[in-house]
Amino acid sequence: MRMFERTEILAAIAQQTAKGNAILAAGSSCGLVAKCAALGGADMLVVYSTGLSRLMGLPTSRIGDSNARTIEMAEEIRNVVSDIPVIGGIEAWDPVRLDLDRLLDKFWAAGYSGVINYPTISTMGDKWRDRRGRVGLGFEREVEMIRLARQKNIFTMAYVASADDAAAMTDAGADCIVPHVGATRGGLVGHDEGQAIQEAILKINKINDAARAVRSDVILLAHGGAVAEPEDTAEVYRHTGCVGFVGASSIERIPIERAVMAVAKAFKSVPVPRS
Protein backbone atom coordinates (compact mmCIF):
# COMPACT_ATOMS: atom_id res chain seq x y z
CA MET A 1 0.00 0.00 0.00
CA ARG A 2 1.45 3.32 -1.10
CA MET A 3 1.92 5.67 1.86
CA PHE A 4 3.13 9.28 1.76
CA GLU A 5 5.69 10.60 4.20
CA ARG A 6 5.13 14.04 5.73
CA THR A 7 8.12 15.54 3.91
CA GLU A 8 6.81 14.20 0.61
CA ILE A 9 3.39 15.82 1.10
CA LEU A 10 4.94 19.14 2.13
CA ALA A 11 7.24 19.08 -0.90
CA ALA A 12 4.29 18.48 -3.23
CA ILE A 13 2.37 21.37 -1.66
CA ALA A 14 5.40 23.66 -2.01
CA GLN A 15 5.78 22.67 -5.65
CA GLN A 16 2.15 23.50 -6.41
CA THR A 17 2.15 26.83 -4.59
CA ALA A 18 5.42 27.84 -6.27
CA LYS A 19 3.60 27.47 -9.60
CA GLY A 20 0.71 29.59 -8.37
CA ASN A 21 -1.63 26.62 -8.16
CA ALA A 22 -4.16 26.42 -5.33
CA ILE A 23 -4.09 23.35 -3.08
CA LEU A 24 -7.28 21.29 -3.07
CA ALA A 25 -8.05 18.85 -0.25
CA ALA A 26 -11.22 17.07 -1.33
CA GLY A 27 -13.64 15.54 1.13
CA SER A 28 -14.35 12.00 -0.08
CA SER A 29 -16.59 9.57 1.77
CA CYS A 30 -16.99 6.91 -0.90
CA GLY A 31 -14.86 5.38 -3.61
CA LEU A 32 -16.63 7.09 -6.51
CA VAL A 33 -16.21 10.59 -5.07
CA ALA A 34 -12.58 9.85 -4.19
CA LYS A 35 -11.83 8.53 -7.67
CA CYS A 36 -13.46 11.51 -9.41
CA ALA A 37 -11.83 14.06 -7.09
CA ALA A 38 -8.42 12.54 -7.77
CA LEU A 39 -9.03 12.54 -11.53
CA GLY A 40 -10.14 16.17 -11.22
CA GLY A 41 -6.76 17.15 -9.82
CA ALA A 42 -7.21 17.10 -6.04
CA ASP A 43 -3.89 17.22 -4.20
CA MET A 44 -5.17 15.07 -1.35
CA LEU A 45 -8.35 13.44 -0.12
CA VAL A 46 -9.86 14.00 3.32
CA VAL A 47 -12.06 11.28 4.79
CA TYR A 48 -14.33 11.76 7.79
CA SER A 49 -17.24 9.75 9.12
CA THR A 50 -19.44 12.84 8.97
CA GLY A 51 -19.26 12.63 5.18
CA LEU A 52 -21.47 9.53 5.35
CA SER A 53 -24.39 11.71 6.46
CA ARG A 54 -23.99 13.81 3.31
CA LEU A 55 -24.12 10.68 1.15
CA MET A 56 -27.31 9.71 3.02
CA GLY A 57 -28.97 12.96 1.89
CA LEU A 58 -28.74 14.47 5.37
CA PRO A 59 -27.16 17.62 6.77
CA THR A 60 -23.56 17.02 7.82
CA SER A 61 -23.78 15.09 11.09
CA ARG A 62 -21.65 12.86 13.27
CA ILE A 63 -22.71 9.26 12.61
CA GLY A 64 -22.11 6.49 15.15
CA ASP A 65 -18.58 5.54 16.22
CA SER A 66 -16.65 8.17 14.29
CA ASN A 67 -13.14 6.75 14.56
CA ALA A 68 -14.22 3.20 13.78
CA ARG A 69 -16.21 4.35 10.75
CA THR A 70 -13.37 6.49 9.39
CA ILE A 71 -10.86 3.67 9.78
CA GLU A 72 -13.28 1.33 8.00
CA MET A 73 -13.76 3.82 5.13
CA ALA A 74 -10.05 3.80 4.29
CA GLU A 75 -10.25 0.45 2.51
CA GLU A 76 -12.89 1.63 0.03
CA ILE A 77 -11.07 4.89 -0.69
CA ARG A 78 -7.60 3.34 -0.99
CA ASN A 79 -8.97 0.60 -3.24
CA VAL A 80 -9.53 3.13 -6.05
CA VAL A 81 -7.03 5.93 -5.24
CA SER A 82 -3.37 5.23 -4.60
CA ASP A 83 -1.44 8.12 -6.15
CA ILE A 84 -2.33 10.99 -3.79
CA PRO A 85 -2.33 11.19 0.04
CA VAL A 86 -5.46 10.32 1.98
CA ILE A 87 -6.02 12.19 5.25
CA GLY A 88 -8.17 10.70 8.02
CA GLY A 89 -10.42 12.64 10.39
CA ILE A 90 -9.73 11.70 14.02
CA GLU A 91 -12.15 12.37 16.86
CA ALA A 92 -9.47 12.96 19.49
CA TRP A 93 -11.99 13.25 22.35
CA ASP A 94 -13.36 9.74 21.80
CA PRO A 95 -13.77 8.41 25.39
CA VAL A 96 -13.24 4.75 24.43
CA ARG A 97 -9.91 5.48 22.72
CA LEU A 98 -7.93 7.41 25.29
CA ASP A 99 -4.55 6.25 24.00
CA LEU A 100 -3.96 8.78 21.22
CA ASP A 101 -0.61 7.28 20.31
CA ARG A 102 -2.25 3.94 19.62
CA LEU A 103 -5.13 5.61 17.76
CA LEU A 104 -2.69 7.39 15.44
CA ASP A 105 -0.98 4.07 14.72
CA LYS A 106 -4.36 2.56 13.76
CA PHE A 107 -5.09 5.36 11.32
CA TRP A 108 -1.64 5.00 9.72
CA ALA A 109 -2.06 1.20 9.50
CA ALA A 110 -5.47 1.70 7.83
CA GLY A 111 -3.81 3.70 5.05
CA TYR A 112 -4.08 7.33 6.14
CA SER A 113 -0.91 9.28 5.36
CA GLY A 114 -2.08 12.24 7.44
CA VAL A 115 -4.65 13.26 10.02
CA ILE A 116 -7.04 16.12 10.73
CA ASN A 117 -8.96 16.88 13.94
CA TYR A 118 -12.50 16.15 12.87
CA PRO A 119 -15.09 16.06 14.37
CA THR A 120 -13.73 19.09 16.24
CA ILE A 121 -14.84 20.80 19.42
CA SER A 122 -13.42 24.06 18.05
CA THR A 123 -16.68 24.67 16.15
CA MET A 124 -19.09 23.56 18.89
CA GLY A 125 -19.40 26.65 21.11
CA ASP A 126 -18.32 27.46 24.65
CA LYS A 127 -21.02 25.46 26.48
CA TRP A 128 -20.17 22.13 24.89
CA ARG A 129 -16.48 22.92 24.94
CA ASP A 130 -16.48 23.69 28.69
CA ARG A 131 -18.52 20.59 29.48
CA ARG A 132 -16.08 18.34 27.64
CA GLY A 133 -13.05 20.11 29.03
CA ARG A 134 -14.15 19.56 32.63
CA VAL A 135 -13.90 15.78 32.15
CA GLY A 136 -10.59 15.90 30.28
CA LEU A 137 -12.10 15.31 26.84
CA GLY A 138 -11.97 18.81 25.39
CA PHE A 139 -10.13 20.66 22.66
CA GLU A 140 -6.84 20.03 24.46
CA ARG A 141 -7.13 16.40 23.33
CA GLU A 142 -7.21 17.56 19.72
CA VAL A 143 -4.10 19.68 20.29
CA GLU A 144 -2.35 16.73 21.91
CA MET A 145 -3.30 14.47 18.99
CA ILE A 146 -1.73 16.90 16.52
CA ARG A 147 1.37 17.22 18.73
CA LEU A 148 1.79 13.44 18.88
CA ALA A 149 1.27 13.09 15.12
CA ARG A 150 3.97 15.72 14.54
CA GLN A 151 6.34 13.77 16.80
CA LYS A 152 5.62 10.68 14.69
CA ASN A 153 6.35 12.75 11.57
CA ILE A 154 2.81 12.27 10.25
CA PHE A 155 1.36 15.06 8.10
CA THR A 156 -1.21 17.10 10.05
CA MET A 157 -4.09 19.44 9.31
CA ALA A 158 -6.07 21.30 11.98
CA TYR A 159 -9.57 22.73 11.76
CA VAL A 160 -9.89 25.81 13.97
CA ALA A 161 -12.74 28.25 14.50
CA SER A 162 -10.91 30.87 16.59
CA ALA A 163 -7.59 32.70 16.78
CA ASP A 164 -6.72 31.08 20.13
CA ASP A 165 -7.29 27.60 18.74
CA ALA A 166 -5.19 28.45 15.70
CA ALA A 167 -2.29 29.56 17.89
CA ALA A 168 -2.52 26.39 19.99
CA MET A 169 -2.58 24.10 16.97
CA THR A 170 0.28 25.91 15.25
CA ASP A 171 2.35 25.67 18.42
CA ALA A 172 1.60 21.94 18.52
CA GLY A 173 3.20 21.61 15.07
CA ALA A 174 0.23 21.44 12.69
CA ASP A 175 1.43 21.58 9.08
CA CYS A 176 -1.82 23.13 7.84
CA ILE A 177 -4.22 25.40 9.68
CA VAL A 178 -7.74 25.31 8.23
CA PRO A 179 -9.91 28.25 9.34
CA HIS A 180 -13.39 26.75 9.75
CA VAL A 181 -15.83 29.62 9.27
CA GLY A 182 -19.08 27.67 9.62
CA ALA A 183 -21.25 25.02 8.01
CA THR A 184 -21.07 25.23 4.22
CA ARG A 185 -23.87 27.20 2.61
CA GLY A 186 -25.87 26.06 -0.40
CA GLY A 187 -27.46 22.94 -1.78
CA LEU A 188 -30.48 21.05 -0.45
CA VAL A 189 -29.41 20.92 3.21
CA GLY A 190 -26.86 23.75 3.40
CA HIS A 191 -26.81 26.82 5.61
CA ASP A 192 -27.77 29.84 3.49
CA GLU A 193 -28.40 32.34 6.24
CA GLY A 194 -26.03 34.70 7.96
CA GLN A 195 -22.58 34.92 6.49
CA ALA A 196 -21.35 36.90 3.50
CA ILE A 197 -18.01 36.19 1.84
CA GLN A 198 -16.61 39.44 3.30
CA GLU A 199 -17.44 38.24 6.82
CA ALA A 200 -15.80 34.90 6.13
CA ILE A 201 -12.65 36.66 4.91
CA LEU A 202 -12.46 38.79 8.07
CA LYS A 203 -12.70 35.69 10.26
CA ILE A 204 -10.18 33.80 8.15
CA ASN A 205 -7.68 36.64 8.46
CA LYS A 206 -7.99 36.76 12.25
CA ILE A 207 -7.31 33.03 12.44
CA ASN A 208 -4.49 33.20 9.91
CA ASP A 209 -2.80 36.10 11.71
CA ALA A 210 -2.83 34.18 14.99
CA ALA A 211 -1.30 31.12 13.34
CA ARG A 212 1.39 33.07 11.48
CA ALA A 213 2.32 34.90 14.69
CA VAL A 214 3.38 31.54 16.11
CA ARG A 215 5.02 30.02 13.01
CA SER A 216 5.54 31.74 9.69
CA ASP A 217 5.82 28.51 7.69
CA VAL A 218 2.35 27.15 8.52
CA ILE A 219 0.18 26.38 5.46
CA LEU A 220 -3.25 28.04 5.42
CA LEU A 221 -6.28 26.45 3.73
CA ALA A 222 -9.84 27.85 3.83
CA HIS A 223 -13.03 25.97 4.62
CA GLY A 224 -16.74 26.37 5.13
CA GLY A 225 -19.41 29.00 5.58
CA ALA A 226 -19.69 31.36 2.63
CA VAL A 227 -16.62 29.77 1.01
CA ALA A 228 -18.58 27.22 -0.97
CA GLU A 229 -17.96 27.76 -4.69
CA PRO A 230 -14.80 28.16 -6.83
CA GLU A 231 -15.50 31.88 -7.22
CA ASP A 232 -15.63 32.20 -3.41
CA THR A 233 -12.16 30.71 -3.11
CA ALA A 234 -10.90 33.23 -5.67
CA GLU A 235 -12.00 36.01 -3.32
CA VAL A 236 -10.35 34.28 -0.37
CA TYR A 237 -7.04 33.89 -2.23
CA ARG A 238 -7.10 37.58 -3.16
CA HIS A 239 -7.71 38.84 0.37
CA THR A 240 -6.11 36.30 2.73
CA GLY A 241 -2.94 34.27 3.07
CA CYS A 242 -4.74 31.02 2.22
CA VAL A 243 -3.15 28.98 -0.57
CA GLY A 244 -5.89 26.42 -0.96
CA PHE A 245 -9.26 25.02 0.04
CA VAL A 246 -10.60 22.06 1.99
CA GLY A 247 -13.91 21.12 0.39
CA ALA A 248 -16.38 18.77 2.05
CA SER A 249 -20.00 19.58 1.16
CA SER A 250 -18.58 21.64 -1.71
CA ILE A 251 -17.05 18.49 -3.21
CA GLU A 252 -19.18 15.52 -2.23
CA ARG A 253 -22.66 16.90 -1.60
CA ILE A 254 -23.58 19.99 -3.62
CA PRO A 255 -22.10 18.82 -6.97
CA ILE A 256 -23.81 15.43 -6.64
CA GLU A 257 -27.15 17.07 -5.86
CA ARG A 258 -26.86 19.29 -8.93
CA ALA A 259 -25.66 16.57 -11.28
CA VAL A 260 -28.28 13.97 -10.35
CA MET A 261 -31.17 16.46 -10.45
CA ALA A 262 -30.01 17.76 -13.83
CA VAL A 263 -29.66 14.35 -15.45
CA ALA A 264 -32.96 13.13 -13.96
CA LYS A 265 -34.72 16.18 -15.41
CA ALA A 266 -33.01 15.61 -18.75
CA PHE A 267 -34.14 11.98 -18.94
CA LYS A 268 -37.64 12.89 -17.80
CA SER A 269 -37.94 15.61 -20.45
CA VAL A 270 -37.39 13.21 -23.36
CA PRO A 271 -40.83 12.54 -24.91
CA VAL A 272 -42.07 9.13 -26.00
CA PRO A 273 -43.52 9.23 -29.55
CA ARG A 274 -47.24 8.53 -29.71
CA SER A 275 -48.23 5.57 -31.89
KEZABA-174054 format. One record per residue (C-alpha): residue in one letter; x, y, z. Coordinates in steps of 0.05 Angstrom, whole numbers, padded with zeros to 5 digits, always signed. Example, Ala and Ser with C-alpha at 12.3 -4.5 7.8 and 13.67 -1.06 7.14 Angstrom:
BEGIN
A+00246-00090+00156;S+00273-00021+00143;
//
This chain:
BEGIN
M+00000+00000+00000;R+00029+00066-00022;M+00038+00113+00037;F+00063+00186+00035;E+00114+00212+00084;R+00103+00281+00115;T+00162+00311+00078;E+00136+00284+00012;I+00068+00316+00022;L+00099+00383+00043;A+00145+00382-00018;A+00086+00370-00065;I+00047+00427-00033;A+00108+00473-00040;Q+00116+00453-00113;Q+00043+00470-00128;T+00043+00537-00092;A+00108+00557-00125;K+00072+00549-00192;G+00014+00592-00167;N-00033+00532-00163;A-00083+00528-00107;I-00082+00467-00062;L-00146+00426-00061;A-00161+00377-00005;A-00224+00341-00027;G-00273+00311+00023;S-00287+00240-00002;S-00332+00191+00035;C-00340+00138-00018;G-00297+00108-00072;L-00333+00142-00130;V-00324+00212-00101;A-00252+00197-00084;K-00237+00171-00153;C-00269+00230-00188;A-00237+00281-00142;A-00168+00251-00155;L-00181+00251-00231;G-00203+00323-00224;G-00135+00343-00196;A-00144+00342-00121;D-00078+00344-00084;M-00103+00301-00027;L-00167+00269-00002;V-00197+00280+00066;V-00241+00226+00096;Y-00287+00235+00156;S-00345+00195+00182;T-00389+00257+00179;G-00385+00253+00104;L-00429+00191+00107;S-00488+00234+00129;R-00480+00276+00066;L-00482+00214+00023;M-00546+00194+00060;G-00579+00259+00038;L-00575+00289+00107;P-00543+00352+00135;T-00471+00340+00156;S-00476+00302+00222;R-00433+00257+00265;I-00454+00185+00252;G-00442+00130+00303;D-00372+00111+00324;S-00333+00163+00286;N-00263+00135+00291;A-00284+00064+00276;R-00324+00087+00215;T-00267+00130+00188;I-00217+00073+00196;E-00266+00027+00160;M-00275+00076+00103;A-00201+00076+00086;E-00205+00009+00050;E-00258+00033+00001;I-00221+00098-00014;R-00152+00067-00020;N-00179+00012-00065;V-00191+00063-00121;V-00141+00119-00105;S-00067+00105-00092;D-00029+00162-00123;I-00047+00220-00076;P-00047+00224+00001;V-00109+00206+00040;I-00120+00244+00105;G-00163+00214+00160;G-00208+00253+00208;I-00195+00234+00280;E-00243+00247+00337;A-00189+00259+00390;W-00240+00265+00447;D-00267+00195+00436;P-00275+00168+00508;V-00265+00095+00489;R-00198+00110+00454;L-00159+00148+00506;D-00091+00125+00480;L-00079+00176+00424;D-00012+00146+00406;R-00045+00079+00392;L-00103+00112+00355;L-00054+00148+00309;D-00020+00081+00294;K-00087+00051+00275;F-00102+00107+00226;W-00033+00100+00194;A-00041+00024+00190;A-00109+00034+00157;G-00076+00074+00101;Y-00082+00147+00123;S-00018+00186+00107;G-00042+00245+00149;V-00093+00265+00200;I-00141+00322+00215;N-00179+00338+00279;Y-00250+00323+00257;P-00302+00321+00287;T-00275+00382+00325;I-00297+00416+00388;S-00268+00481+00361;T-00334+00493+00323;M-00382+00471+00378;G-00388+00533+00422;D-00366+00549+00493;K-00420+00509+00530;W-00403+00443+00498;R-00330+00458+00499;D-00330+00474+00574;R-00370+00412+00590;R-00322+00367+00553;G-00261+00402+00581;R-00283+00391+00653;V-00278+00316+00643;G-00212+00318+00606;L-00242+00306+00537;G-00239+00376+00508;F-00203+00413+00453;E-00137+00401+00489;R-00143+00328+00467;E-00144+00351+00394;V-00082+00394+00406;E-00047+00335+00438;M-00066+00289+00380;I-00035+00338+00330;R+00027+00344+00375;L+00036+00269+00378;A+00025+00262+00302;R+00079+00314+00291;Q+00127+00275+00336;K+00112+00214+00294;N+00127+00255+00231;I+00056+00245+00205;F+00027+00301+00162;T-00024+00342+00201;M-00082+00389+00186;A-00121+00426+00240;Y-00191+00455+00235;V-00198+00516+00279;A-00255+00565+00290;S-00218+00617+00332;A-00152+00654+00336;D-00134+00622+00403;D-00146+00552+00375;A-00104+00569+00314;A-00046+00591+00358;A-00050+00528+00400;M-00052+00482+00339;T+00006+00518+00305;D+00047+00513+00368;A+00032+00439+00370;G+00064+00432+00301;A+00005+00429+00254;D+00029+00432+00182;C-00036+00463+00157;I-00084+00508+00194;V-00155+00506+00165;P-00198+00565+00187;H-00268+00535+00195;V-00317+00592+00185;G-00382+00553+00192;A-00425+00500+00160;T-00421+00505+00084;R-00477+00544+00052;G-00517+00521-00008;G-00549+00459-00036;L-00610+00421-00009;V-00588+00418+00064;G-00537+00475+00068;H-00536+00536+00112;D-00555+00597+00070;E-00568+00647+00125;G-00521+00694+00159;Q-00452+00698+00130;A-00427+00738+00070;I-00360+00724+00037;Q-00332+00789+00066;E-00349+00765+00136;A-00316+00698+00123;I-00253+00733+00098;L-00249+00776+00161;K-00254+00714+00205;I-00204+00676+00163;N-00154+00733+00169;K-00160+00735+00245;I-00146+00661+00249;N-00090+00664+00198;D-00056+00722+00234;A-00057+00684+00300;A-00026+00622+00267;R+00028+00661+00230;A+00046+00698+00294;V+00068+00631+00322;R+00100+00600+00260;S+00111+00635+00194;D+00116+00570+00154;V+00047+00543+00170;I+00004+00528+00109;L-00065+00561+00108;L-00126+00529+00075;A-00197+00557+00077;H-00261+00519+00092;G-00335+00527+00103;G-00388+00580+00112;A-00394+00627+00053;V-00332+00595+00020;A-00372+00544-00019;E-00359+00555-00094;P-00296+00563-00137;E-00310+00638-00144;D-00313+00644-00068;T-00243+00614-00062;A-00218+00665-00113;E-00240+00720-00066;V-00207+00686-00007;Y-00141+00678-00045;R-00142+00752-00063;H-00154+00777+00007;T-00122+00726+00055;G-00059+00685+00061;C-00095+00620+00044;V-00063+00580-00011;G-00118+00528-00019;F-00185+00500+00001;V-00212+00441+00040;G-00278+00422+00008;A-00328+00375+00041;S-00400+00392+00023;S-00372+00433-00034;I-00341+00370-00064;E-00384+00310-00045;R-00453+00338-00032;I-00472+00400-00072;P-00442+00376-00139;I-00476+00309-00133;E-00543+00341-00117;R-00537+00386-00179;A-00513+00331-00226;V-00566+00279-00207;M-00623+00329-00209;A-00600+00355-00277;V-00593+00287-00309;A-00659+00263-00279;K-00694+00324-00308;A-00660+00312-00375;F-00683+00240-00379;K-00753+00258-00356;S-00759+00312-00409;V-00748+00264-00467;P-00817+00251-00498;V-00841+00183-00520;P-00870+00185-00591;R-00945+00171-00594;S-00965+00111-00638;
//
